[in-house]
Amino acid sequence: MSSQANEPYVKVRIKALEIPPVKDGIVIGRSAPMGADAMLRTLKLMSTEHFVHLVVAHDAIVSDVIVREAVLRKLKEDRLQLFIMRRIKPLMAANELLMLDMEIEVVIEESL
């Protein structure tokens, strides 16, 4: 038997840390290990972007949504919350933090 058979094997993947660690937003589960206040403090330290805190009331799964202010200039808060509750909530557990990476396209038509 070769001595190499007992050698430890290490596989490492290296990826640059993205700053901020949140692209467009984050959906925070009711039992998530990090709450909205801690996440907002972290984002404030790591980014010059402005984030908005949306509280989700009376839900067993989702407690909060933190979203870039720039997103809310393109997409109204109530429509975003409705989308999250209809499409994101069914995919998540109460102890999860889900990152949002959204592609929003605004089409403007005007007669000149």
Jmol script that loads the backbone (N, CA, C; Angstrom):
load data "model"
ATOM      1  N   MET A   1       0.827  -1.173   0.000  1.00  0.00           N
ATOM      2  CA  MET A   1       0.000   0.000   0.000  1.00  0.00           C
ATOM      3  C   MET A   1       0.879   1.246   0.000  1.00  0.00           C
ATOM      4  N   SER A   2       0.534   2.192  -0.806  1.00  0.00           N
ATOM      5  CA  SER A   2       1.306   3.421  -0.934  1.00  0.00           C
ATOM      6  C   SER A   2       1.033   4.364   0.233  1.00  0.00           C
ATOM      7  N   SER A   3       2.033   5.137   0.601  1.00  0.00           N
ATOM      8  CA  SER A   3       1.838   6.107   1.681  1.00  0.00           C
ATOM      9  C   SER A   3       0.923   7.249   1.244  1.00  0.00           C
ATOM     10  N   GLN A   4       0.767   7.410  -0.066  1.00  0.00           N
ATOM     11  CA  GLN A   4      -0.105   8.476  -0.565  1.00  0.00           C
ATOM     12  C   GLN A   4      -1.572   8.204  -0.268  1.00  0.00           C
ATOM     13  N   ALA A   5      -1.937   6.972  -0.045  1.00  0.00           N
ATOM     14  CA  ALA A   5      -3.329   6.623   0.235  1.00  0.00           C
ATOM     15  C   ALA A   5      -3.796   7.224   1.557  1.00  0.00           C
ATOM     16  N   ASN A   6      -2.867   7.489   2.449  1.00  0.00           N
ATOM     17  CA  ASN A   6      -3.214   8.056   3.745  1.00  0.00           C
ATOM     18  C   ASN A   6      -3.020   9.564   3.810  1.00  0.00           C
ATOM     19  N   GLU A   7      -2.635  10.165   2.707  1.00  0.00           N
ATOM     20  CA  GLU A   7      -2.425  11.613   2.673  1.00  0.00           C
ATOM     21  C   GLU A   7      -3.765  12.334   2.656  1.00  0.00           C
ATOM     22  N   PRO A   8      -3.874  13.418   3.419  1.00  0.00           N
ATOM     23  CA  PRO A   8      -5.137  14.178   3.369  1.00  0.00           C
ATOM     24  C   PRO A   8      -5.319  14.857   2.010  1.00  0.00           C
ATOM     25  N   TYR A   9      -6.543  14.941   1.592  1.00  0.00           N
ATOM     26  CA  TYR A   9      -6.892  15.583   0.330  1.00  0.00           C
ATOM     27  C   TYR A   9      -7.760  16.794   0.634  1.00  0.00           C
ATOM     28  N   VAL A  10      -7.398  17.921   0.094  1.00  0.00           N
ATOM     29  CA  VAL A  10      -8.155  19.144   0.330  1.00  0.00           C
ATOM     30  C   VAL A  10      -8.568  19.720  -1.013  1.00  0.00           C
ATOM     31  N   LYS A  11      -9.837  20.040  -1.116  1.00  0.00           N
ATOM     32  CA  LYS A  11     -10.355  20.696  -2.318  1.00  0.00           C
ATOM     33  C   LYS A  11     -10.894  22.053  -1.879  1.00  0.00           C
ATOM     34  N   VAL A  12     -10.414  23.127  -2.478  1.00  0.00           N
ATOM     35  CA  VAL A  12     -10.787  24.483  -2.075  1.00  0.00           C
ATOM     36  C   VAL A  12     -11.314  25.234  -3.278  1.00  0.00           C
ATOM     37  N   ARG A  13     -12.418  25.907  -3.087  1.00  0.00           N
ATOM     38  CA  ARG A  13     -12.945  26.816  -4.108  1.00  0.00           C
ATOM     39  C   ARG A  13     -12.809  28.229  -3.574  1.00  0.00           C
ATOM     40  N   ILE A  14     -12.260  29.093  -4.368  1.00  0.00           N
ATOM     41  CA  ILE A  14     -12.030  30.465  -3.943  1.00  0.00           C
ATOM     42  C   ILE A  14     -12.872  31.380  -4.814  1.00  0.00           C
ATOM     43  N   LYS A  15     -13.584  32.264  -4.154  1.00  0.00           N
ATOM     44  CA  LYS A  15     -14.436  33.221  -4.860  1.00  0.00           C
ATOM     45  C   LYS A  15     -14.324  34.557  -4.135  1.00  0.00           C
ATOM     46  N   ALA A  16     -14.272  35.626  -4.877  1.00  0.00           N
ATOM     47  CA  ALA A  16     -14.172  36.948  -4.266  1.00  0.00           C
ATOM     48  C   ALA A  16     -15.434  37.251  -3.466  1.00  0.00           C
ATOM     49  N   LEU A  17     -15.256  37.855  -2.324  1.00  0.00           N
ATOM     50  CA  LEU A  17     -16.382  38.291  -1.516  1.00  0.00           C
ATOM     51  C   LEU A  17     -17.024  39.481  -2.200  1.00  0.00           C
ATOM     52  N   GLU A  18     -18.320  39.403  -2.395  1.00  0.00           N
ATOM     53  CA  GLU A  18     -19.025  40.513  -3.030  1.00  0.00           C
ATOM     54  C   GLU A  18     -19.405  41.538  -1.975  1.00  0.00           C
ATOM     55  N   ILE A  19     -19.117  42.787  -2.260  1.00  0.00           N
ATOM     56  CA  ILE A  19     -19.462  43.880  -1.353  1.00  0.00           C
ATOM     57  C   ILE A  19     -20.418  44.782  -2.095  1.00  0.00           C
ATOM     58  N   PRO A  20     -21.605  45.016  -1.578  1.00  0.00           N
ATOM     59  CA  PRO A  20     -22.171  44.397  -0.392  1.00  0.00           C
ATOM     60  C   PRO A  20     -22.567  42.959  -0.682  1.00  0.00           C
ATOM     61  N   PRO A  21     -22.763  42.155   0.367  1.00  0.00           N
ATOM     62  CA  PRO A  21     -23.120  40.757   0.156  1.00  0.00           C
ATOM     63  C   PRO A  21     -24.551  40.570  -0.339  1.00  0.00           C
ATOM     64  N   VAL A  22     -25.305  41.646  -0.431  1.00  0.00           N
ATOM     65  CA  VAL A  22     -26.685  41.617  -0.921  1.00  0.00           C
ATOM     66  C   VAL A  22     -26.735  42.417  -2.209  1.00  0.00           C
ATOM     67  N   LYS A  23     -27.252  41.806  -3.280  1.00  0.00           N
ATOM     68  CA  LYS A  23     -27.341  42.526  -4.554  1.00  0.00           C
ATOM     69  C   LYS A  23     -28.498  43.518  -4.535  1.00  0.00           C
ATOM     70  N   ASP A  24     -29.725  43.030  -4.626  1.00  0.00           N
ATOM     71  CA  ASP A  24     -30.894  43.909  -4.680  1.00  0.00           C
ATOM     72  C   ASP A  24     -31.732  43.853  -3.420  1.00  0.00           C
ATOM     73  N   GLY A  25     -31.697  42.740  -2.726  1.00  0.00           N
ATOM     74  CA  GLY A  25     -32.504  42.635  -1.524  1.00  0.00           C
ATOM     75  C   GLY A  25     -32.302  41.310  -0.837  1.00  0.00           C
ATOM     76  N   ILE A  26     -32.957  41.178   0.299  1.00  0.00           N
ATOM     77  CA  ILE A  26     -32.900  39.937   1.065  1.00  0.00           C
ATOM     78  C   ILE A  26     -34.249  39.729   1.739  1.00  0.00           C
ATOM     79  N   VAL A  27     -34.730  38.501   1.710  1.00  0.00           N
ATOM     80  CA  VAL A  27     -35.964  38.133   2.393  1.00  0.00           C
ATOM     81  C   VAL A  27     -35.533  37.369   3.641  1.00  0.00           C
ATOM     82  N   ILE A  28     -35.985  37.843   4.799  1.00  0.00           N
ATOM     83  CA  ILE A  28     -35.556  37.277   6.074  1.00  0.00           C
ATOM     84  C   ILE A  28     -36.692  36.467   6.671  1.00  0.00           C
ATOM     85  N   GLY A  29     -36.392  35.216   6.969  1.00  0.00           N
ATOM     86  CA  GLY A  29     -37.374  34.334   7.584  1.00  0.00           C
ATOM     87  C   GLY A  29     -37.581  34.675   9.052  1.00  0.00           C
ATOM     88  N   ARG A  30     -38.729  34.324   9.562  1.00  0.00           N
ATOM     89  CA  ARG A  30     -39.112  34.640  10.946  1.00  0.00           C
ATOM     90  C   ARG A  30     -38.129  34.051  11.960  1.00  0.00           C
ATOM     91  N   SER A  31     -37.543  32.881  11.682  1.00  0.00           N
ATOM     92  CA  SER A  31     -36.611  32.226  12.609  1.00  0.00           C
ATOM     93  C   SER A  31     -35.171  32.266  12.102  1.00  0.00           C
ATOM     94  N   ALA A  32     -34.851  33.184  11.216  1.00  0.00           N
ATOM     95  CA  ALA A  32     -33.505  33.270  10.634  1.00  0.00           C
ATOM     96  C   ALA A  32     -32.468  33.606  11.701  1.00  0.00           C
ATOM     97  N   PRO A  33     -31.240  33.139  11.517  1.00  0.00           N
ATOM     98  CA  PRO A  33     -30.199  33.385  12.505  1.00  0.00           C
ATOM     99  C   PRO A  33     -29.776  34.855  12.608  1.00  0.00           C
ATOM    100  N   MET A  34     -30.082  35.650  11.605  1.00  0.00           N
ATOM    101  CA  MET A  34     -29.754  37.078  11.631  1.00  0.00           C
ATOM    102  C   MET A  34     -31.010  37.860  11.311  1.00  0.00           C
ATOM    103  N   GLY A  35     -31.341  38.803  12.149  1.00  0.00           N
ATOM    104  CA  GLY A  35     -32.535  39.608  11.950  1.00  0.00           C
ATOM    105  C   GLY A  35     -32.288  40.837  11.091  1.00  0.00           C
ATOM    106  N   ALA A  36     -33.338  41.585  10.860  1.00  0.00           N
ATOM    107  CA  ALA A  36     -33.276  42.756   9.985  1.00  0.00           C
ATOM    108  C   ALA A  36     -32.361  43.845  10.536  1.00  0.00           C
ATOM    109  N   ASP A  37     -32.409  44.106  11.834  1.00  0.00           N
ATOM    110  CA  ASP A  37     -31.572  45.168  12.406  1.00  0.00           C
ATOM    111  C   ASP A  37     -30.090  44.857  12.228  1.00  0.00           C
ATOM    112  N   ALA A  38     -29.698  43.631  12.519  1.00  0.00           N
ATOM    113  CA  ALA A  38     -28.297  43.240  12.360  1.00  0.00           C
ATOM    114  C   ALA A  38     -27.883  43.296  10.887  1.00  0.00           C
ATOM    115  N   MET A  39     -28.768  42.861   9.998  1.00  0.00           N
ATOM    116  CA  MET A  39     -28.455  42.895   8.571  1.00  0.00           C
ATOM    117  C   MET A  39     -28.308  44.333   8.080  1.00  0.00           C
ATOM    118  N   LEU A  40     -29.183  45.225   8.524  1.00  0.00           N
ATOM    119  CA  LEU A  40     -29.089  46.632   8.128  1.00  0.00           C
ATOM    120  C   LEU A  40     -27.789  47.259   8.625  1.00  0.00           C
ATOM    121  N   ARG A  41     -27.381  46.934   9.857  1.00  0.00           N
ATOM    122  CA  ARG A  41     -26.109  47.455  10.382  1.00  0.00           C
ATOM    123  C   ARG A  41     -24.938  46.937   9.550  1.00  0.00           C
ATOM    124  N   THR A  42     -24.976  45.678   9.191  1.00  0.00           N
ATOM    125  CA  THR A  42     -23.923  45.088   8.375  1.00  0.00           C
ATOM    126  C   THR A  42     -23.854  45.767   7.012  1.00  0.00           C
ATOM    127  N   LEU A  43     -24.999  45.948   6.378  1.00  0.00           N
ATOM    128  CA  LEU A  43     -25.032  46.582   5.059  1.00  0.00           C
ATOM    129  C   LEU A  43     -24.547  48.026   5.120  1.00  0.00           C
ATOM    130  N   LYS A  44     -24.873  48.713   6.194  1.00  0.00           N
ATOM    131  CA  LYS A  44     -24.433  50.105   6.347  1.00  0.00           C
ATOM    132  C   LYS A  44     -22.907  50.184   6.441  1.00  0.00           C
ATOM    133  N   LEU A  45     -22.299  49.208   7.104  1.00  0.00           N
ATOM    134  CA  LEU A  45     -20.844  49.178   7.232  1.00  0.00           C
ATOM    135  C   LEU A  45     -20.153  48.772   5.934  1.00  0.00           C
ATOM    136  N   MET A  46     -20.807  47.938   5.129  1.00  0.00           N
ATOM    137  CA  MET A  46     -20.166  47.352   3.952  1.00  0.00           C
ATOM    138  C   MET A  46     -20.499  48.039   2.628  1.00  0.00           C
ATOM    139  N   SER A  47     -21.441  48.966   2.638  1.00  0.00           N
ATOM    140  CA  SER A  47     -21.901  49.508   1.359  1.00  0.00           C
ATOM    141  C   SER A  47     -22.310  50.967   1.486  1.00  0.00           C
ATOM    142  N   THR A  48     -22.178  51.676   0.392  1.00  0.00           N
ATOM    143  CA  THR A  48     -22.686  53.045   0.333  1.00  0.00           C
ATOM    144  C   THR A  48     -24.115  53.080  -0.204  1.00  0.00           C
ATOM    145  N   GLU A  49     -24.612  51.919  -0.645  1.00  0.00           N
ATOM    146  CA  GLU A  49     -26.003  51.817  -1.115  1.00  0.00           C
ATOM    147  C   GLU A  49     -26.960  52.081   0.038  1.00  0.00           C
ATOM    148  N   HIS A  50     -28.116  52.623  -0.281  1.00  0.00           N
ATOM    149  CA  HIS A  50     -29.161  52.818   0.724  1.00  0.00           C
ATOM    150  C   HIS A  50     -30.169  51.683   0.600  1.00  0.00           C
ATOM    151  N   PHE A  51     -30.465  51.067   1.730  1.00  0.00           N
ATOM    152  CA  PHE A  51     -31.418  49.962   1.775  1.00  0.00           C
ATOM    153  C   PHE A  51     -32.631  50.364   2.592  1.00  0.00           C
ATOM    154  N   VAL A  52     -33.794  49.830   2.210  1.00  0.00           N
ATOM    155  CA  VAL A  52     -35.055  50.120   2.878  1.00  0.00           C
ATOM    156  C   VAL A  52     -35.534  48.841   3.569  1.00  0.00           C
ATOM    157  N   HIS A  53     -36.012  48.995   4.783  1.00  0.00           N
ATOM    158  CA  HIS A  53     -36.507  47.871   5.577  1.00  0.00           C
ATOM    159  C   HIS A  53     -38.031  47.810   5.454  1.00  0.00           C
ATOM    160  N   LEU A  54     -38.546  46.697   4.969  1.00  0.00           N
ATOM    161  CA  LEU A  54     -39.984  46.480   4.872  1.00  0.00           C
ATOM    162  C   LEU A  54     -40.367  45.392   5.867  1.00  0.00           C
ATOM    163  N   VAL A  55     -41.263  45.706   6.780  1.00  0.00           N
ATOM    164  CA  VAL A  55     -41.712  44.739   7.776  1.00  0.00           C
ATOM    165  C   VAL A  55     -42.906  43.977   7.222  1.00  0.00           C
ATOM    166  N   VAL A  56     -42.874  42.661   7.350  1.00  0.00           N
ATOM    167  CA  VAL A  56     -43.990  41.821   6.931  1.00  0.00           C
ATOM    168  C   VAL A  56     -44.732  41.410   8.196  1.00  0.00           C
ATOM    169  N   ALA A  57     -45.939  41.883   8.340  1.00  0.00           N
ATOM    170  CA  ALA A  57     -46.719  41.608   9.556  1.00  0.00           C
ATOM    171  C   ALA A  57     -47.544  40.337   9.403  1.00  0.00           C
ATOM    172  N   HIS A  58     -47.734  39.658  10.511  1.00  0.00           N
ATOM    173  CA  HIS A  58     -48.659  38.521  10.604  1.00  0.00           C
ATOM    174  C   HIS A  58     -48.365  37.403   9.612  1.00  0.00           C
ATOM    175  N   ASP A  59     -47.093  37.024   9.494  1.00  0.00           N
ATOM    176  CA  ASP A  59     -46.760  35.906   8.631  1.00  0.00           C
ATOM    177  C   ASP A  59     -45.847  34.954   9.395  1.00  0.00           C
ATOM    178  N   ALA A  60     -46.078  33.664   9.263  1.00  0.00           N
ATOM    179  CA  ALA A  60     -45.310  32.660  10.006  1.00  0.00           C
ATOM    180  C   ALA A  60     -43.949  32.367   9.372  1.00  0.00           C
ATOM    181  N   ILE A  61     -43.776  32.691   8.101  1.00  0.00           N
ATOM    182  CA  ILE A  61     -42.527  32.371   7.397  1.00  0.00           C
ATOM    183  C   ILE A  61     -41.638  33.604   7.239  1.00  0.00           C
ATOM    184  N   VAL A  62     -42.143  34.653   6.604  1.00  0.00           N
ATOM    185  CA  VAL A  62     -41.352  35.851   6.289  1.00  0.00           C
ATOM    186  C   VAL A  62     -41.569  36.911   7.364  1.00  0.00           C
ATOM    187  N   SER A  63     -40.458  37.485   7.856  1.00  0.00           N
ATOM    188  CA  SER A  63     -40.592  38.551   8.855  1.00  0.00           C
ATOM    189  C   SER A  63     -40.236  39.916   8.279  1.00  0.00           C
ATOM    190  N   ASP A  64     -39.221  39.967   7.403  1.00  0.00           N
ATOM    191  CA  ASP A  64     -38.738  41.252   6.900  1.00  0.00           C
ATOM    192  C   ASP A  64     -38.209  41.099   5.482  1.00  0.00           C
ATOM    193  N   VAL A  65     -38.183  42.229   4.795  1.00  0.00           N
ATOM    194  CA  VAL A  65     -37.549  42.319   3.487  1.00  0.00           C
ATOM    195  C   VAL A  65     -36.671  43.569   3.537  1.00  0.00           C
ATOM    196  N   ILE A  66     -35.442  43.423   3.094  1.00  0.00           N
ATOM    197  CA  ILE A  66     -34.548  44.570   2.968  1.00  0.00           C
ATOM    198  C   ILE A  66     -34.233  44.694   1.490  1.00  0.00           C
ATOM    199  N   VAL A  67     -34.448  45.867   0.942  1.00  0.00           N
ATOM    200  CA  VAL A  67     -34.298  46.045  -0.499  1.00  0.00           C
ATOM    201  C   VAL A  67     -33.573  47.363  -0.779  1.00  0.00           C
ATOM    202  N   ARG A  68     -32.794  47.367  -1.856  1.00  0.00           N
ATOM    203  CA  ARG A  68     -32.108  48.602  -2.242  1.00  0.00           C
ATOM    204  C   ARG A  68     -33.139  49.675  -2.568  1.00  0.00           C
ATOM    205  N   GLU A  69     -32.867  50.883  -2.127  1.00  0.00           N
ATOM    206  CA  GLU A  69     -33.749  52.013  -2.381  1.00  0.00           C
ATOM    207  C   GLU A  69     -33.950  52.219  -3.886  1.00  0.00           C
ATOM    208  N   ALA A  70     -32.905  51.976  -4.668  1.00  0.00           N
ATOM    209  CA  ALA A  70     -32.995  52.132  -6.126  1.00  0.00           C
ATOM    210  C   ALA A  70     -34.032  51.197  -6.738  1.00  0.00           C
ATOM    211  N   VAL A  71     -34.214  50.020  -6.153  1.00  0.00           N
ATOM    212  CA  VAL A  71     -35.221  49.071  -6.648  1.00  0.00           C
ATOM    213  C   VAL A  71     -36.615  49.646  -6.445  1.00  0.00           C
ATOM    214  N   LEU A  72     -36.835  50.260  -5.289  1.00  0.00           N
ATOM    215  CA  LEU A  72     -38.167  50.810  -4.992  1.00  0.00           C
ATOM    216  C   LEU A  72     -38.508  52.037  -5.828  1.00  0.00           C
ATOM    217  N   ARG A  73     -37.522  52.637  -6.476  1.00  0.00           N
ATOM    218  CA  ARG A  73     -37.820  53.728  -7.406  1.00  0.00           C
ATOM    219  C   ARG A  73     -38.412  53.182  -8.703  1.00  0.00           C
ATOM    220  N   LYS A  74     -38.159  51.918  -8.976  1.00  0.00           N
ATOM    221  CA  LYS A  74     -38.659  51.297 -10.202  1.00  0.00           C
ATOM    222  C   LYS A  74     -39.867  50.403  -9.970  1.00  0.00           C
ATOM    223  N   LEU A  75     -39.973  49.867  -8.778  1.00  0.00           N
ATOM    224  CA  LEU A  75     -41.014  48.898  -8.453  1.00  0.00           C
ATOM    225  C   LEU A  75     -41.657  49.310  -7.142  1.00  0.00           C
ATOM    226  N   LYS A  76     -42.955  49.519  -7.143  1.00  0.00           N
ATOM    227  CA  LYS A  76     -43.644  49.983  -5.934  1.00  0.00           C
ATOM    228  C   LYS A  76     -43.570  48.945  -4.821  1.00  0.00           C
ATOM    229  N   GLU A  77     -43.498  49.444  -3.587  1.00  0.00           N
ATOM    230  CA  GLU A  77     -43.350  48.593  -2.412  1.00  0.00           C
ATOM    231  C   GLU A  77     -44.437  47.531  -2.308  1.00  0.00           C
ATOM    232  N   ASP A  78     -45.686  47.919  -2.516  1.00  0.00           N
ATOM    233  CA  ASP A  78     -46.781  46.959  -2.377  1.00  0.00           C
ATOM    234  C   ASP A  78     -46.700  45.846  -3.427  1.00  0.00           C
ATOM    235  N   ARG A  79     -46.270  46.174  -4.637  1.00  0.00           N
ATOM    236  CA  ARG A  79     -46.131  45.155  -5.685  1.00  0.00           C
ATOM    237  C   ARG A  79     -44.976  44.214  -5.386  1.00  0.00           C
ATOM    238  N   LEU A  80     -43.895  44.769  -4.835  1.00  0.00           N
ATOM    239  CA  LEU A  80     -42.758  43.939  -4.451  1.00  0.00           C
ATOM    240  C   LEU A  80     -43.156  42.977  -3.336  1.00  0.00           C
ATOM    241  N   GLN A  81     -43.835  43.473  -2.322  1.00  0.00           N
ATOM    242  CA  GLN A  81     -44.258  42.614  -1.218  1.00  0.00           C
ATOM    243  C   GLN A  81     -45.218  41.526  -1.702  1.00  0.00           C
ATOM    244  N   LEU A  82     -46.134  41.878  -2.576  1.00  0.00           N
ATOM    245  CA  LEU A  82     -47.069  40.898  -3.125  1.00  0.00           C
ATOM    246  C   LEU A  82     -46.312  39.809  -3.895  1.00  0.00           C
ATOM    247  N   PHE A  83     -45.344  40.218  -4.701  1.00  0.00           N
ATOM    248  CA  PHE A  83     -44.528  39.263  -5.453  1.00  0.00           C
ATOM    249  C   PHE A  83     -43.781  38.326  -4.508  1.00  0.00           C
ATOM    250  N   ILE A  84     -43.181  38.875  -3.470  1.00  0.00           N
ATOM    251  CA  ILE A  84     -42.422  38.060  -2.513  1.00  0.00           C
ATOM    252  C   ILE A  84     -43.334  37.059  -1.810  1.00  0.00           C
ATOM    253  N   MET A  85     -44.498  37.503  -1.397  1.00  0.00           N
ATOM    254  CA  MET A  85     -45.405  36.610  -0.682  1.00  0.00           C
ATOM    255  C   MET A  85     -45.979  35.522  -1.595  1.00  0.00           C
ATOM    256  N   ARG A  86     -46.202  35.838  -2.854  1.00  0.00           N
ATOM    257  CA  ARG A  86     -46.752  34.860  -3.793  1.00  0.00           C
ATOM    258  C   ARG A  86     -45.706  33.909  -4.356  1.00  0.00           C
ATOM    259  N   ARG A  87     -44.506  34.432  -4.648  1.00  0.00           N
ATOM    260  CA  ARG A  87     -43.534  33.642  -5.398  1.00  0.00           C
ATOM    261  C   ARG A  87     -42.321  33.185  -4.592  1.00  0.00           C
ATOM    262  N   ILE A  88     -41.868  33.981  -3.623  1.00  0.00           N
ATOM    263  CA  ILE A  88     -40.663  33.637  -2.859  1.00  0.00           C
ATOM    264  C   ILE A  88     -41.017  32.850  -1.597  1.00  0.00           C
ATOM    265  N   LYS A  89     -42.020  33.302  -0.873  1.00  0.00           N
ATOM    266  CA  LYS A  89     -42.411  32.664   0.388  1.00  0.00           C
ATOM    267  C   LYS A  89     -42.649  31.162   0.255  1.00  0.00           C
ATOM    268  N   PRO A  90     -43.332  30.671  -0.787  1.00  0.00           N
ATOM    269  CA  PRO A  90     -43.555  29.216  -0.893  1.00  0.00           C
ATOM    270  C   PRO A  90     -42.262  28.404  -1.046  1.00  0.00           C
ATOM    271  N   LEU A  91     -41.172  29.061  -1.416  1.00  0.00           N
ATOM    272  CA  LEU A  91     -39.907  28.374  -1.634  1.00  0.00           C
ATOM    273  C   LEU A  91     -39.000  28.380  -0.415  1.00  0.00           C
ATOM    274  N   MET A  92     -39.390  29.087   0.643  1.00  0.00           N
ATOM    275  CA  MET A  92     -38.452  29.270   1.752  1.00  0.00           C
ATOM    276  C   MET A  92     -38.947  28.681   3.056  1.00  0.00           C
ATOM    277  N   ALA A  93     -37.994  28.457   3.953  1.00  0.00           N
ATOM    278  CA  ALA A  93     -38.287  28.028   5.316  1.00  0.00           C
ATOM    279  C   ALA A  93     -38.127  29.231   6.237  1.00  0.00           C
ATOM    280  N   ALA A  94     -38.734  29.179   7.396  1.00  0.00           N
ATOM    281  CA  ALA A  94     -38.705  30.306   8.335  1.00  0.00           C
ATOM    282  C   ALA A  94     -37.310  30.616   8.850  1.00  0.00           C
ATOM    283  N   ASN A  95     -36.369  29.672   8.749  1.00  0.00           N
ATOM    284  CA  ASN A  95     -35.018  29.917   9.265  1.00  0.00           C
ATOM    285  C   ASN A  95     -34.037  30.364   8.177  1.00  0.00           C
ATOM    286  N   GLU A  96     -34.529  30.710   7.005  1.00  0.00           N
ATOM    287  CA  GLU A  96     -33.658  31.077   5.883  1.00  0.00           C
ATOM    288  C   GLU A  96     -33.553  32.575   5.674  1.00  0.00           C
ATOM    289  N   LEU A  97     -32.454  32.950   5.035  1.00  0.00           N
ATOM    290  CA  LEU A  97     -32.231  34.291   4.501  1.00  0.00           C
ATOM    291  C   LEU A  97     -32.043  34.101   2.997  1.00  0.00           C
ATOM    292  N   LEU A  98     -32.928  34.651   2.185  1.00  0.00           N
ATOM    293  CA  LEU A  98     -32.831  34.469   0.739  1.00  0.00           C
ATOM    294  C   LEU A  98     -32.435  35.780   0.072  1.00  0.00           C
ATOM    295  N   MET A  99     -31.376  35.721  -0.728  1.00  0.00           N
ATOM    296  CA  MET A  99     -30.896  36.896  -1.453  1.00  0.00           C
ATOM    297  C   MET A  99     -31.732  37.113  -2.710  1.00  0.00           C
ATOM    298  N   LEU A 100     -31.988  38.359  -3.020  1.00  0.00           N
ATOM    299  CA  LEU A 100     -32.718  38.709  -4.237  1.00  0.00           C
ATOM    300  C   LEU A 100     -31.756  39.370  -5.218  1.00  0.00           C
ATOM    301  N   ASP A 101     -31.696  38.836  -6.407  1.00  0.00           N
ATOM    302  CA  ASP A 101     -30.928  39.405  -7.503  1.00  0.00           C
ATOM    303  C   ASP A 101     -31.930  39.599  -8.623  1.00  0.00           C
ATOM    304  N   MET A 102     -32.451  40.804  -8.734  1.00  0.00           N
ATOM    305  CA  MET A 102     -33.569  41.062  -9.646  1.00  0.00           C
ATOM    306  C   MET A 102     -33.107  41.771 -10.906  1.00  0.00           C
ATOM    307  N   GLU A 103     -33.788  41.469 -11.989  1.00  0.00           N
ATOM    308  CA  GLU A 103     -33.607  42.198 -13.235  1.00  0.00           C
ATOM    309  C   GLU A 103     -34.911  42.935 -13.504  1.00  0.00           C
ATOM    310  N   ILE A 104     -34.880  44.243 -13.368  1.00  0.00           N
ATOM    311  CA  ILE A 104     -36.082  45.051 -13.560  1.00  0.00           C
ATOM    312  C   ILE A 104     -35.880  45.882 -14.816  1.00  0.00           C
ATOM    313  N   GLU A 105     -36.838  45.780 -15.687  1.00  0.00           N
ATOM    314  CA  GLU A 105     -36.787  46.557 -16.923  1.00  0.00           C
ATOM    315  C   GLU A 105     -37.989  47.483 -16.942  1.00  0.00           C
ATOM    316  N   VAL A 106     -37.715  48.750 -17.139  1.00  0.00           N
ATOM    317  CA  VAL A 106     -38.777  49.743 -17.231  1.00  0.00           C
ATOM    318  C   VAL A 106     -38.819  50.221 -18.679  1.00  0.00           C
ATOM    319  N   VAL A 107     -39.987  50.113 -19.294  1.00  0.00           N
ATOM    320  CA  VAL A 107     -40.153  50.560 -20.674  1.00  0.00           C
ATOM    321  C   VAL A 107     -40.923  51.875 -20.637  1.00  0.00           C
ATOM    322  N   ILE A 108     -40.363  52.890 -21.252  1.00  0.00           N
ATOM    323  CA  ILE A 108     -40.984  54.224 -21.257  1.00  0.00           C
ATOM    324  C   ILE A 108     -41.323  54.577 -22.703  1.00  0.00           C
ATOM    325  N   GLU A 109     -42.583  54.918 -22.899  1.00  0.00           N
ATOM    326  CA  GLU A 109     -43.014  55.382 -24.215  1.00  0.00           C
ATOM    327  C   GLU A 109     -43.540  56.782 -24.067  1.00  0.00           C
ATOM    328  N   GLU A 110     -43.204  57.620 -25.023  1.00  0.00           N
ATOM    329  CA  GLU A 110     -43.670  59.004 -24.981  1.00  0.00           C
ATOM    330  C   GLU A 110     -43.751  59.552 -26.394  1.00  0.00           C
ATOM    331  N   SER A 111     -44.828  60.240 -26.677  1.00  0.00           N
ATOM    332  CA  SER A 111     -44.949  60.895 -27.977  1.00  0.00           C
ATOM    333  C   SER A 111     -44.255  62.242 -27.908  1.00  0.00           C
ATOM    334  N   LEU A 112     -43.474  62.515 -28.898  1.00  0.00           N
ATOM    335  CA  LEU A 112     -42.763  63.800 -28.949  1.00  0.00           C
ATOM    336  C   LEU A 112     -43.252  64.637 -30.091  1.00  0.00           C
TER     337      LEU A 112
END
end "model"
wireframe off; spacefill off
backbone 0.3
color backbone group
